[in-house]
């Protein structure tokens, strides 16, 4: 059984390509026969509740509401959060599968990988920085088994982070790149940033952030003597925004985030996808799967403006 795959650039000034493979989905074909039937969705994030999920999940809820789904009446969304501890993901996902959810919605490449290993029958709608590099799908035009979802193409826009940071702070020289080394997509982003940084006169020092060692990471940033920060697009890094954002502000370190929610939390700037819009599009995908409807092929070149930085 095959599902369609989307790529989405959100706020990026890029071309978004959407490719969908029409298919008859045997495991979900009966879901749409009785629209009054309650839909049960499992949503899993490696992050912390109320931090990284608000925009994307808010978009999902809005999109489903627009299509006639009402939580508590014909829709249940079971939310699970790993609080930055990715080793908790297998048990969280197994618990949702035991509850016989109709489909899983996963945030981040790592979450989708774990879900893929735990079920080959329950549909999975993922949001991944780069599903090809993560090994989720062989190509955008050839989705894998029970997976479908959205590619943020994050390795394409991550190369802009040092450039934009340099524009805001021209005297930057030494920059700390805070990342989650267990995320396969972020590892590629780090390599690309390391490649482009010397051309901008920047020296990059990578600093791993893994819970519960946030204090160690902050101490390492202070000891490194950096004059700027890049925070990679990763749900684990996002989970510690409440510590990282005031830390940068107190030390007057210009910082750019790969997560769009960060400026709303007080960060200087971000360059990322439009999570709310992606959530709305994911809701369309979920609705079609729940109805058991074959999905058509789309090609989109819609562009959206670069988000402004907060100061």
N, C-alpha and C positions, 0 to 999 in steps of 0.2 A: 504494500500500500504506500502511496506517495502523496506528499503534501506540497503545496506551492511555497516558494521562497521569495521574500521581498528584500530589497535593499532600500535604506532610507537615510537621507542626509540631514533631515530636520532643518535646523537653522543654518546649516552650512551653505555657502555660495558654491554649490556643486550640482552636478547632474545626478538625480536619483533614478536608478533603474529598478523597475519592478518586474519580476519575471514570475509567472505563476504557471504551474502545470495542471491542466484540467485532469481530474481524477474522480472516480467513484470510490468513496471511502467506506469500506465495508463495516468497519467497527463503529462508525457514527451514522450510518445511513438511516437508522431507525429513530434517531433523536428528534428529527424534525417532523415526524408523523403526528406527534401530539404536542402542539406548541404550549399547552397548559402545563406540560411536564416541567418540574423544577430542574433547572440546570445547575450542576455542581462543578465549580471550577476551583482547582487548587493553584494558588499563587505562591511561589517560593523565591525569596531574595536572600543573598548572602549577607545583606546589610542589616541595619537596625530599623525597626518600625518608626515611621515618621521622619526618616532622614532622606533616604535615596528613593523611596517609593512614591512619594506624594504626587509628583507630576505624572509619571507614567501610569500608575494605577488610577489616578484621577481621570486621565484620558480614557483608560479602559472603561471605567464606570460610566463616564459621560457617553461614550460610544454605545455601550450596551443599553443605557437608559434611552437613548435616541431610537433604539431598535425595539423598544417595548419590554425590556427586562427590568424588573423591579425587585431589588433585594428584599428577601423576606417573603416574597410572593412566588415568583417563578425563577429566582436566582439566589444562589448561595456562593459567596467567594470565601474560601478557606485560606487565610493568609498565614504564612510561616516565615520566620526570619532567623537567620543563623547568627546575627549580632556580630558579624565579622569573623566568626569561627567556621571556616568552610568545611572542617571535618564533621560538622553537625548536619551537613546537607543530606547525606544518605538516609539518616534516620528520619529527618523531616519529610523527605519525599516518600519514603516507605510508608510513613504514617498516613500521608494523603492517599496513596494508592490503596491502602487498606480500607479507607473510607469510600472506595469505589467512585472517585471523582470522574466526571466525564472527560475532562482534559486538564493538562497542566500548563500553567504559564510560568516560564522561568526567566529570571533576570540575571544576565551575565553568562558568559561562556562556561564557566566552571559549573554553574547550576545545571545548565542544559546537558553538559557532558555526563554528570551524575545521573540525571533523569534518563538519559538515553541508555545508560547501562542497566537501569532498574526496570525499564519497561519497553517492550517493542510493540505494544498494542494500544496503550492509551495515547491519544494525540498530545503532542508537545508543541506549544507556541513559544518560541524563544525570542529574546532580545540579546543579541551578541555583537561584540565589537567587530568581529570578523569570523563568521562561522566556518569559512574555508580553512583559515590558519588554525582555528581551534579544533579542526578535524570533525566537525559536526556534519558537514555536507561535502561532497566531492567538488561541486561547482554550484554557482548560482542558478544555473539552468537545470541542474539535476539534484533536487532535494533528496534527502535520505529517509527512507522508511516512514516512520510516524512523526517526523519532525517538519515543522514549517516555522517561519518567523521572519525577523527583521535583522538585517545586517547594518550596523552603524557605520561600516567602513572606517572605523576609527584610526586605522593605520594611515589613512589618507589625510585626515585633518590633524593628527597629532604633530605632524611636521610643522604645522603653523604655530604651535604653542610657543617655542622659543622665539620665533620671529615677532609675534605679537607682544610678547613680554619685553623684548628688546625695544620695540617701538614705544612702549609706555615708559621704560626706564633705560635710556640709551647708554648709561654708564655701567650697566651690568657687565660683570665679568665671570663670576663664579656662581653657578646655579645648582641647587639641590633638586633632583628629580625623585619624588617620593612615589613609590610604586609597590604593588603586590607581586612578589616574584613567583607566586604559584599560579598566576593567571597567564596562560600561554599567549593570549593576544597582546597583553601589555608588554610582554617580553619583546615582541616585534616592534612595538611603539618605542621602547627604550632604545633599541638598536638604531632606529631611524633618527631619533633625536640626537643620539651620540654622533651620527654621521653628519648631520646638518649643523650642529652647534659650532664647530670650529670656523665655519664660513661666516658666522655671525660674531666671531670673537668671543665665544662663550666656552667656558669649561664646565662640563657636566659632572656632578658627583651623584651617583645613584644611592639612594637610601631605602632599604626595604622596610615596609610597614606591615607587621603581622601582629594580630592581637595575641596576648594582652600587652605587648611590649610598646605601647604608644609612648610611654615616658622615655624609653630608651631611644626611640626615633627622634623625639623632640630634643633630647640631650645631644644626639649625634648631629642634628641640624645646627645647634648652637655651637658645637665644637668645630664644625667644618668651616666656619667663617664665611658662609655664603652670603651673597647679597640679593638673592632672588629664589623663588620656588616655582616648580612645576608639579602639580598634583595630578597624577595619571587618572584616566577615566576608568575607575574600578569601584565596585560597590563596597569593598573592604576599606579602601581609602576614604570613600564618602562617609563611612560609618563614624569616622573620627573628625568630621568637619567641625564639630563643636569645640574641639581642642585645637585643631590646626588653624582655623580662621583667626581666632583671637591671638594665637601665638604669632602668626605672621604680622598682624596689625600692631601688636605691642612692640615688635622689633623692627617695624617699618620695612618689612621685606615685601617687595612687590611679588604677587603670586598669581599664576593663571591656573585655572582648574579645567579638567576635561569633563566635568560634570556641570550641566546647565543650571542646576538648582543653587550652586554655590553663591552667586551674587545676591540671591534673595536671602541668604543666611549671613550676608555681610562681607563676602569675599570681594576682592578688587575686580576680577574679571573671569570669564570663562569662554571657551570656544567649543561648542558641542552641538549635539542634535536637539531638536525640539521634542522633549520627552512626552509632553502632553499630546501633541499631534500624533506621535508614534503610538501612544496608547489608544487613541481613537481609531487609528488604522488597524491596530491589533484587535480591537473589538469587532471590526468588520470581519476579520479572519475568523475569530471565535464564533461569531454568529453563523457564518457559512458552514463551519464544521459541525456545530450543534444541529443545524438543519439537515446535515448530510447532503448538502448541495455541491455539485461539481463546481470548481472554481475556474473562471476564465483566465485568459492571459492578458496582463496589463503591461503597458510601457509608459512611464511617466517622466517628464523632464521639468516638473514644477520646481521653481527656485524660491528660496526664502532668504531674507536678509541676515547678515551677520548680527548676532546680538550685541548690544552695547555693553561696555564695561561700567560697573559702578565704581564710584570714587569716594 
